[in-house]
């Protein structure tokens, strides 16, 4: 599967690049004032950056050029689809000559590379389709060998390749060190920017959700979300968790405890905030337990007191910066 994915990735990238180049070439053709220099530069830079070997470049030249004769196979012999390959039309390669007999195109090293390519592909099998393919007992391959369905992975150009010297001057061109570092810095900043924007969008979506009252009128509970606050009073320890549960435990008790209620809401009455938990464990012959926290302005968030003014109704006072708003100033 990984080999197939790699091959498909190569094909997809090639197709994308070809479509991009096709639009560029079409624009050059439409612009009657342009000459072939831009197109030549495009071809040169494509060959350079793709690092294609001279054999692959020769194959491209002979396959795409309209100057070479095609269908060189002997017309007298009957051929099957497996005999016809992408290299059938131009192997062995020919050289175009002028009337004076001087060799013109392509250069000798390209012709030599084409001859090597023809030798490499002489055992290639054409791709059959239709009824002839249906009649074969082909099995799905467990691996994808090079040349499967006439697809061969391009060869990477090496320093020993005949075409490498033509790109020697370009190989010496290097981006200045300062510019390289600056480019790396810009890329790192871009990555951080994308991450920060993603996090910002996530937070905005939470604040702008349909349940806008969850975080309060000004979103003040967002900074306290999922936090828990404790206080000891008498022989008990009380804990209230924002958007969680309220619990009563014996001092020193590590877990469990009496359930005082689950998070219910944040109420605003006359500028005062009250946090509420309800539907706790039912009291003996009494109501279900509930808890509320009355919040006042303070530098730090902490519970100041705990009380049970009515049976199984627990009231706490808390100071927190979230209550230090404009309404607090007015009061």
Secondary structure, DSSP 8 states (H G I E B T S, - for coil): -HHHHHHHHHHHHHHHHHHHHHHHHHHHHH-TT--SHHHHHHHHHHHHHHTB-HHHHHHHHHHH-SSS----S-TTS---GGG--TTTTT-S---EE-TT--EEES-HHHHHHHHHHHHHTTT------THHHHTS-----SS--TTGGG-----B--TTSTTGGGGHHHHT----HHHHHHHHHHHHHHHHHHHHHHHHHHHHHHHTSS-GGGG-TTSGGGGGTT-EEEEEETTEEEEEETTSEEEEEETT--S--EEEEEEEEEEEETTEEEEEEEE--B-TTS-B-EEEEEEEE-SS-EEEEEEEEETTEEEEEEEEGGG-SHHHHH-
